[in-house]
């Protein structure tokens, strides 16, 4: 991942990011320095919070990165998968209904979601919901499209 540009964010931009992340995930970001990192040849940009890639922007929408979610422990928009799904989700696979043990009922189709494993609650991936949270648990079908996961380029990104 090549950095195209970097700049510090204005306080109104920071407020918008913090508000959106809090509304969607229940996470209260508490950084001292927020820096936008625009990447070349990438579908997303990154916001460094105190030097860590905590937020990503995709289609002009902020979402927590996997590292950010594990740093702050989200309480909303979480989809929990069983141990059988961990290796698939960690490799970037989309999430299928049979692997889901729980999903936040407030999730709407199209929302960013955080995919966590059930034993320790660690976030493995960030995806986009293809169904509402109430409809995610079931027998068959893809319900979360994976966008970013443990071990991908964004996860390994450092400045």
C-alpha positions as a printed NumPy array, in Angstrom:
array([[  0.   ,   0.   ,   0.   ],
       [  1.546,   3.233,  -1.147],
       [  0.792,   6.484,   0.611],
       [ -0.408,   9.18 ,  -1.777],
       [ -0.788,  11.943,   0.817],
       [ -1.105,  12.586,   4.545],
       [ -2.658,  15.466,   6.409],
       [ -4.033,  16.262,   9.847],
       [ -7.807,  16.492,  10.075],
       [ -9.71 ,  19.606,  11.115],
       [-11.698,  19.479,  14.341],
       [-15.046,  19.42 ,  12.49 ],
       [-13.878,  16.411,  10.425],
       [-12.757,  14.667,  13.612],
       [-16.124,  15.383,  15.253],
       [-17.969,  13.872,  12.266],
       [-15.823,  10.719,  12.354],
       [-16.154,  10.317,  16.119],
       [-19.939,  10.819,  16.003],
       [-20.437,   8.355,  13.13 ],
       [-18.239,   5.677,  14.715],
       [-19.984,   6.102,  18.092],
       [-23.457,   5.892,  16.515],
       [-22.604,   2.775,  14.516],
       [-20.427,   0.816,  16.931],
       [-20.774,   2.299,  20.41 ],
       [-17.051,   3.132,  20.364],
       [-15.912,   6.475,  21.761],
       [-12.641,   7.339,  19.998],
       [-10.335,   9.287,  22.289],
       [ -7.267,  10.186,  20.292],
       [ -5.119,  13.292,  20.508],
       [ -4.007,  13.302,  16.847],
       [ -6.073,  12.349,  13.781],
       [ -4.35 ,  12.083,  10.416],
       [ -5.889,  11.156,   7.046],
       [ -3.72 ,   8.881,   4.92 ],
       [ -4.793,   8.723,   1.292],
       [ -3.592,   5.58 ,  -0.426],
       [ -2.857,   5.168,  -4.109],
       [ -4.366,   2.175,  -5.902],
       [ -6.63 ,   1.351,  -2.955],
       [-10.391,   1.409,  -2.539],
       [-10.104,   2.978,   0.902],
       [ -8.212,   5.606,   2.856],
       [ -7.1  ,   5.372,   6.479],
       [ -7.394,   7.634,   9.498],
       [ -4.552,   7.265,  11.946],
       [ -5.588,   7.924,  15.525],
       [ -2.466,   8.595,  17.561],
       [ -0.464,   6.896,  14.81 ],
       [ -2.581,   3.703,  14.625],
       [ -4.814,   2.793,  11.635],
       [ -8.092,   2.831,  13.573],
       [-10.581,   4.082,  10.958],
       [-10.928,   3.403,   7.255],
       [-12.986,   5.305,   4.702],
       [-14.779,   3.348,   2.009],
       [-17.182,   5.169,  -0.323],
       [-16.759,   8.27 ,   1.869],
       [-18.062,   6.363,   4.911],
       [-15.944,   5.836,   8.038],
       [-15.695,   2.407,   9.657],
       [-13.414,   0.891,  12.252],
       [-10.546,  -1.217,  10.969],
       [ -9.993,  -4.666,  12.48 ],
       [ -7.159,  -3.242,  14.585],
       [ -9.334,  -0.303,  15.625],
       [-12.219,  -2.575,  16.608],
       [ -9.925,  -4.765,  18.701],
       [ -8.423,  -1.701,  20.362],
       [-11.795,  -0.185,  21.358],
       [-14.227,  -3.165,  21.751],
       [-17.406,  -2.252,  19.822],
       [-20.843,  -2.897,  21.337],
       [-23.005,  -2.429,  18.2  ],
       [-23.055,  -3.772,  14.616],
       [-21.23 ,  -6.922,  15.7  ],
       [-21.773, -10.306,  14.058],
       [-20.4  , -13.231,  16.084],
       [-19.202, -16.394,  14.347],
       [-18.463, -19.859,  15.716],
       [-15.024, -21.473,  15.829],
       [-15.623, -23.315,  12.549],
       [-15.848, -20.025,  10.662],
       [-12.692, -18.416,  12.082],
       [-10.196, -19.694,   9.503],
       [-12.474, -18.793,   6.578],
       [-13.301, -15.291,   7.847],
       [ -9.635, -14.656,   8.727],
       [ -8.713, -15.514,   5.131],
       [-11.182, -12.961,   3.749],
       [-14.164, -15.195,   2.991],
       [-17.644, -13.74 ,   3.051],
       [-19.697, -14.768,   6.09 ],
       [-22.341, -17.431,   5.644],
       [-25.431, -17.922,   7.834],
       [-24.456, -21.341,   9.272],
       [-21.316, -19.862,  10.894],
       [-23.163, -17.085,  12.724],
       [-24.143, -17.613,  16.344],
       [-25.366, -14.073,  17.042],
       [-25.954, -10.786,  15.247],
       [-26.91 ,  -7.358,  16.554],
       [-30.628,  -6.83 ,  15.796],
       [-30.03 ,  -3.16 ,  14.956],
       [-27.956,  -4.073,  11.866],
       [-29.604,  -3.015,   8.608],
       [-28.756,  -4.347,   5.176],
       [-25.874,  -2.264,   3.807],
       [-24.38 ,  -1.386,   7.204],
       [-20.712,  -1.874,   8.   ],
       [-20.419,  -4.765,  10.467],
       [-17.634,  -6.128,  12.617],
       [-17.229,  -9.901,  12.527],
       [-15.992, -11.309,  15.846],
       [-15.229, -14.829,  17.045],
       [-17.352, -16.149,  19.908],
       [-14.681, -17.437,  22.326],
       [-12.665, -14.253,  22.961],
       [-14.725, -11.641,  21.11 ],
       [-11.799, -10.631,  18.881],
       [-12.793,  -8.951,  15.619],
       [-11.602, -10.898,  12.579],
       [-13.087,  -8.859,   9.752],
       [-15.048,  -5.818,   8.668],
       [-17.782,  -6.333,   6.141],
       [-20.994,  -5.022,   4.7  ],
       [-24.286,  -6.598,   5.808],
       [-26.303,  -8.176,   3.013],
       [-29.241,  -8.843,   5.372],
       [-30.598,  -7.275,   8.555],
       [-29.188,  -8.528,  11.846],
       [-32.479, -10.239,  12.701],
       [-32.22 , -12.317,   9.515],
       [-28.544, -13.329,   9.761],
       [-28.765, -16.471,  11.864],
       [-30.024, -19.415,   9.839],
       [-29.316, -22.402,   7.654],
       [-27.813, -21.164,   4.39 ],
       [-26.735, -18.168,   2.365],
       [-24.17 , -15.375,   2.379],
       [-25.056, -12.551,   4.778],
       [-21.874, -10.453,   5.124],
       [-19.567,  -9.392,   2.305],
       [-15.99 ,  -9.196,   3.587],
       [-14.161,  -5.908,   2.998],
       [-11.129,  -6.081,   5.318],
       [ -9.773,  -8.924,   7.446],
       [ -6.961, -10.018,   9.748],
       [ -3.711, -10.328,   7.809],
       [ -4.682,  -8.309,   4.709],
       [ -2.726,  -5.272,   3.47 ],
       [ -4.727,  -2.821,   5.562],
       [ -4.267,  -4.929,   8.699],
       [ -0.508,  -5.027,   8.094],
       [ -0.318,  -1.296,   7.237],
       [  2.154,   0.768,   9.228],
       [  3.526,   4.224,   8.684]])
